[in-house]
Amino acid sequence: MLEIVLTFFNLTFQFQFTMFQLFYSLITLQKYVNVRQICTYLILLSSPTPKEDELKQYSNKLGQPLVNKDTFVNTPAWFDDYERIPEEENTNYFDRVIYIKELLFFVHKDENDMLATKQYIDILNVEGDRFVDYLLQNIQHQ
């Protein structure tokens, strides 16, 4: 049992140190931190990044420069299939994709409960196969 506890604390320390390195590198490189950008990448951490054509299709599906929550949540996204959890027998259904989209909307909405699609799409346009790759790229090169 002690070994499990020590392993947990070691992993927790490593995660905290990695997050410190991440924020330090972002602040020293850009002189500010875009909270919406970081939150988006953390929410979609293991999701694949959208390819250019997927991003254009997604932007076209959203349609308007400003979208409300219902439109945003009900618009198919490139990560839907990846984030969907298969339904298991004798369990309550958990629609992970809807919760992810609601969280993304909450991060990006303005004071009028509308999401600016251009700014959101610009944040999603990153290099790498996964958002975790983009987040940790400066740390991995040190």
Phi and psi in degrees as a GROMACS rama.xvg file:
@    title "Ramachandran Plot"
@    xaxis  label "Phi"
@    yaxis  label "Psi"
@TYPE xy
-60.9065  -37.85  LEU-2
-63.9225  -39.6097  GLU-3
-64.5364  -43.8192  ILE-4
-63.3351  -44.8534  VAL-5
-63.9698  -39.6033  LEU-6
-62.3478  -43.3194  THR-7
-59.8695  -46.8703  PHE-8
-66.0917  -35.0191  PHE-9
-65.0773  -44.7132  ASN-10
-64.7301  -39.8619  LEU-11
-62.2816  -44.216  THR-12
-62.8212  -44.042  PHE-13
-61.448  -41.7204  GLN-14
-63.9287  -44.9956  PHE-15
-62.8445  -40.9388  GLN-16
-65.2569  -41.449  PHE-17
-63.2491  -42.8941  THR-18
-64.2543  -38.9271  MET-19
-61.0223  -45.6132  PHE-20
-60.7014  -41.2068  GLN-21
-59.8777  -53.0045  LEU-22
-66.4447  -37.5093  PHE-23
-62.9511  -44.6645  TYR-24
-67.6236  -36.7887  SER-25
-65.9455  -42.149  LEU-26
-68.5782  -42.8618  ILE-27
-70.9183  -30.1133  THR-28
-80.3825  -40.1882  LEU-29
-108.858  -14.868  GLN-30
71.5234  0.106389  LYS-31
-155.191  163.953  TYR-32
-120.074  125.999  VAL-33
-85.6967  101.915  ASN-34
-61.5504  -38.1097  VAL-35
-62.7104  -39.3312  ARG-36
-65.0583  -49.8247  GLN-37
-62.3953  -44.7552  ILE-38
-61.7544  -41.3884  CYS-39
-61.1628  -45.2567  THR-40
-68.3065  -33.9047  TYR-41
-71.3642  -37.9611  LEU-42
-64.5334  -41.1073  ILE-43
-100.773  26.8109  LEU-44
-47.2282  -49.9236  LEU-45
-98.5685  0.271932  SER-46
-72.1912  150.685  SER-47
-69.8295  145.264  PRO-48
-73.5028  147.391  THR-49
-73.6965  140.089  PRO-50
-75.4044  166.68  LYS-51
-57.5207  -43.9217  GLU-52
-69.3602  -35.8356  ASP-53
-64.2752  -39.0701  GLU-54
-66.8152  -40.0671  LEU-55
-65.5917  -42.7577  LYS-56
-62.9023  -42.8788  GLN-57
-62.8467  -43.6568  TYR-58
-61.8932  -42.5122  SER-59
-65.0433  -38.0437  ASN-60
-65.5315  -37.6494  LYS-61
-65.4659  -36.5599  LEU-62
81.0629  -58.984  GLY-63
-97.6977  158.126  GLN-64
-65.7002  -29.355  PRO-65
-126.684  131.609  LEU-66
-126.626  150.113  VAL-67
-88.7232  176.625  ASN-68
-62.9867  -45.0591  LYS-69
-60.2365  -44.8331  ASP-70
-62.8654  -45.0948  THR-71
-63.1087  -48.7659  PHE-72
-67.0481  -33.7473  VAL-73
-90.6647  -0.696198  ASN-74
-84.7435  125.379  THR-75
-61.2002  138.157  PRO-76
-121.275  162.855  ALA-77
-64.0473  -24.4152  TRP-78
-91.9488  -1.80482  PHE-79
-54.534  -52.2321  ASP-80
-66.2882  -36.5718  ASP-81
-67.6422  -40.5528  TYR-82
-86.6428  -12.4404  GLU-83
-67.4138  134.168  ARG-84
-97.9437  130.385  ILE-85
-64.6438  142.313  PRO-86
-74.1563  132.124  GLU-87
-107.72  153.925  GLU-88
-70.3388  142.264  GLU-89
62.3716  32.1506  ASN-90
-131.821  159.889  THR-91
-77.5237  137.505  ASN-92
-72.4638  132.177  TYR-93
-119.284  110.136  PHE-94
-86.8676  83.7195  ASP-95
-57.1571  -40.0946  ARG-96
-61.1398  -43.6578  VAL-97
-62.6516  -43.5831  ILE-98
-65.4516  -37.8164  TYR-99
-62.8668  -45.3721  ILE-100
-65.797  -38.9553  LYS-101
-63.246  -40.0058  GLU-102
-66.649  -42.0444  LEU-103
-61.9741  -41.5004  LEU-104
-62.6121  -44.488  PHE-105
-58.8317  -39.5741  PHE-106
-67.8511  -36.7759  VAL-107
-101.534  -7.32262  HIS-108
-70.0039  156.286  LYS-109
-98.8821  -171.245  ASP-110
-67.6398  -15.7757  GLU-111
-99.0028  14.9508  ASN-112
57.4666  42.5794  ASP-113
-125.606  148.309  MET-114
-108.707  129.263  LEU-115
-83.1197  110.752  ALA-116
-66.4448  -36.7758  THR-117
-63.2129  -46.0816  LYS-118
-64.2898  -39.7506  GLN-119
-64.5188  -46.4177  TYR-120
-64.1595  -38.6981  ILE-121
-60.7827  -38.2249  ASP-122
-67.7311  -34.1485  ILE-123
-75.276  -16.7239  LEU-124
-83.377  89.2191  ASN-125
-130.192  162.744  VAL-126
-85.1755  150.621  GLU-127
111.873  167.478  GLY-128
-87.3627  -28.6912  ASP-129
-137.614  156.061  ARG-130
-65.1377  -30.3798  PHE-131
-63.1411  -35.1406  VAL-132
-62.308  -43.0324  ASP-133
-67.7151  -42.8533  TYR-134
-61.5357  -40.3108  LEU-135
-98.9611  7.1726  LEU-136
-61.8246  -39.3566  GLN-137
-70.7762  -32.2133  ASN-138
-72.6125  -40.3335  ILE-139
-68.9362  -23.4809  GLN-140
-90.1839  -1.58492  HIS-141
